[in-house]
């Protein structure tokens, strides 16, 4: 419920992507938002007002002379009640009209009369998007403080392929959530590791650590929502990359080491959440080992590089944050690990408190001592961790 209590006016304009706006209403409401839909006349040719009324639980507004408003000023009343106006889809025509301050229907008038932020998710044919006139309008809107979401590239309703697709509803919701978050890491570059690593014994067997990757992905998402540019180096997990985060997939600890060290110098903050295997197999077999050869095949282990310690030792390197998952003596072991690696902050948890699940219990350890966080979903804990990092880094 990351949008709980937020009042959002969703403006729907004419375009085939209007059908996605129905799902967008549902997802915004699921996050706790109160959604009021306003449509242009063109939008009604694609989706009916009845659909949006059923999904939002509120009457839909189409006419600036709507008599349901006692003062006949829907454009004023609706915008004054809103924390945000979101236009999705935003057609080329509608973007052009609001860029030039036109107020010839309810939605355009509401945009002109608003005293709340405006987000717009463009949706149009690729040639319409690439037209210089559209770009002039986009640049003018951005200069006026309008936040443009997307568009994406891909197959379009006309059968052509290119930029101009509206972002998917899930992506737009992520952008809206991020918009309401404090930009405590604005302008920073954050490097995050997540998930397990897999050290091959043969082509089908290996050594790994238990890790769902959820905490690392939540940290990457929270950092991006806080305004940072985020790169996520991820071991093998079944999770989608957070919206706006660049993900680099790796398999082994050596793979992760290479990718992290290639990017660490450019990062301002490094958060090592990944459960990196401490050892790898020195004599990994090229082919699958067969049991019919008799006896247990000898496996020689060698130590993997300590990625966090290496990054922490870099001259002028990033602010480093570690993670410690322990089964006992959390404060003793976490603080010992923090001092050994010479890092300013480590987040610790007991395995039995949330290992692999959606919720967790974290304690943050720094030079000032222990800072227990209230048990919560990992998304909430990740946001609190990011806020703590922002406090320590100024």
Number of C-alpha atoms within 10 A of each C-alpha: 11 19 18 13 12 18 19 24 24 25 28 30 30 23 22 19 26 27 16 17 23 21 16 22 23 17 17 27 20 14 16 15 21 21 24 23 28 27 25 19 16 14 23 17 13 15 21 15 17 13 13 24 18 13 17 20 14 14 15 18 22 21 16 19 15 15 11 11 13 8 11 13 16 24 26 19 15 22 24 15 15 20 18 22 27 23 27 27 28 26 29 23 14 18 22 20 15 19 21 12 14 14 16 11 16 24 32 21 19 24 23 18 17 20 16 13 16 18 22 24 23 26 28 24 21 20 13 17 21 14 11 11 12 18 14 12 18 21 14 17 20 12 11 10 12 16 18 17 20 19 19 16 14 15 15 19 13 10 9 12 14 16 21 25 24 29 22 17 19 14 17 23 20 17 19 20 16 20 17 15 15 12 17 19 25 15 12 17 20 24 26 25 29 29 27 25 29 22 24 20 22 15 12 10 14 14 15 19 15 13 22 22 23 22 25 27 29 20 29 36 24 26 33 26 30 24 19 24 21 26 23 24 25 26 26 17 16 10 12 8 15 20 17 17 18 15 18 15 16 20 17 21 26 20 15 24 20 12 17 24 15 10 13 21 16 13 20 20 25 26 26 25 28 26 23 28 21 17 16 25 18 14 14 19 15 10 10 12 16 9 9 6 8 7 7 9 10 7 13 12 14 12 11 17 17 15 18 23 17 14 23 21 14 12 8 10 17 21 19 24 24 24 23 23 19 15 12 12 9 17 19 9 15 25 23 12 17 22 14 10 18 14 21 18 26 24 25 23 23 19 16 13 15 17 18 15 14 13 18 23 21 26 23 23 22 19 11 8 12 15 13 14 15 12 15 15 16 22 22 18 23 22 20 17 23 21 19 16 21 17 11 12 11 8
